[in-house]
Amino acid sequence: MGVHRAEGPHRSRLTTSDPDEGTATPAAGESTGRWYEPEKNLTTQTWEAHLRRPLTRAEREDGLLSVVAGLSEAEVRKLMAWQDDREKTRPRTQVSRQRISGSW
């Protein structure tokens, strides 16, 4: 079984392939939550996790992060949980659906 990088819609992620089947399968422990599984950055020797989707403008303005990084996988998982809690408890702003009219 080999390990290689597979390109995803937002970023690359590790996958494993079985030489007998010749197909790529998700890496062990891959989940379907808000975050991709934490990975170790071999250049900086830190762990990081990326969101599966881009943040909205409102989420960015409320201080949510699209990437968290730490010195250990456990630290990154705590930061992921902290960001999830912030996302659940942040005030939701109502988007005005008024028509804007004027002469241009």
N, C-alpha and C positions, 0 to 999 in steps of 0.2 A: 504494500500500500504506500503510495507516494503522497506528498503534500505539495500543493502548488497554489498560486494566486489566481483567483477568478475575478474578472471585472464585473462589478455590479452597477446599478443605475447611479449610485451616489459615490461609491468608492470601491476599492478592491477588498476582498476578504479571503481568508484561507479556506481551502476546501481539500478534501482527501479524495483520492481516486483508487478504485480497486482495479489492478491490472487485469484480473480475470474478466471483469465486466467492461472495462474501458470507458466507464462513465464517471463523472464527478458527482459527489454527494456532499451535502452540507457538512461543515466541520463539526466535530463532536461538541455537543452542548449548544449548538446554534438555536436561538430562540426566536420568537416572533414578536417580542415586545417593542417598546419605543426605541431601544438601543440595540446596536450590533453587539456581539460578545466582545469583551475587552481583549485587546491584543498587545503584545509587547513590541514596542518600537525598538528595533535593534540598533538604530543610529543613536538615539538618546538614552537607551536603556530604561525608558519609562513605560508604564502601562497607559493605554488610552482606549476610550470607547467613543464611538460616534453615533449620533442619532440616525435612525433609518430614513427620516424625511427632513427636509429643510424646515427651519423655524419660520413662523409667520413674522411679519413686521411687529405685531403686538407682542409676541413672545420675546423677540429680541429686545424691544423697548422695556419689557418687564424684567429683563436681566437673565432670562433663561439662556443656557449654553447649548451649543450643538456638539461640543467635544469636551470631555473631561479627561484629565490626566493625573497620574499619581505614581508613586514609587513602587506600589505593589498592586496586584489584582484586587485584593481585599479593599484597599483604599479607593480604588476606582469604582468598585461596586457600591461603596458607601456614598460616593459622590453622585453616582447614578440615582440611587434611592433618594438622596437629598433633592436632586433636580426634579425627580418625579413628584415628590411631595410639594415642591414649589409650584410645579405646573398644575397640580390638583387644587391648590389653595389660592392661586393668584386670582385677583378680581377680574371678572370678565367684562369687557367694555362692549356696550351695545353699538352695533354699526348702524348709523342712520341710513335709512333707505329712501330719504327724500330725493325728489328729482331736483336737480340744479338747473335752473333756467336763466337765461340771460342772452344778451346780444354780444356776439364776438366779432 
